Amino acid sequence: MADKTVTKRAALDTLLLNEAASGKSPNEISAATGGAVSPERAAARIKELLASRADYLSVREQQALVMHDLQNAKALLWEKIDGWGKDGVEAFGPLIRLLKIIGDRVDALAKEGDDKAALITAAQARGFIKALEIVYDRLIERLSEQYPEVEQADVRQMVNKELPAAFEYVNKMAEDS
């Protein structure tokens, strides 16, 4: 019984989101449910569903999902167009050109998103490297203060000697996760 309730709720939630995505008002969404959900409850539930997604998906992840959906829609449309034959292609030429323009834009946005993700990753890497430099300098400073009898150059040499083992450990941790 619980499985049927979950399935019905998932189907209702999907219907609510689809109707909202198509631009329908709460009254129209309520009508699409056959009145099973009041307009007020439909609006509240849609807000809950969208907020719950925002809680676990970053804006970038939400954008990636939209791009994924657009790529799938584009592929499905081209698959359908391929099945139309020569007469269908000629009859729907303007529509096909429009779909091509939209498809090219989707591809460009997807690439732009990938490029921006790479830039963000590069910026994060630069920040991480800067943080490591600061930690390294502070470590040398603290060790030099703690062991004043040891030359700072010797302290640096000791730390540098241990860095490859530390990086190897970090790389292994990254591979295991």
Long-range contacts (C-beta under 8 A, 24 or more apart in sequence): 12-36, 12-37, 13-45, 13-49, 16-42, 16-45, 16-46, 16-49, 17-46, 17-49, 17-50, 20-46, 60-113, 60-117, 60-120, 63-113, 64-113, 67-106, 67-109, 67-110, 67-113, 70-106, 70-109, 70-110, 71-106, 71-110, 74-99, 74-102, 74-103, 74-106, 77-103, 78-103
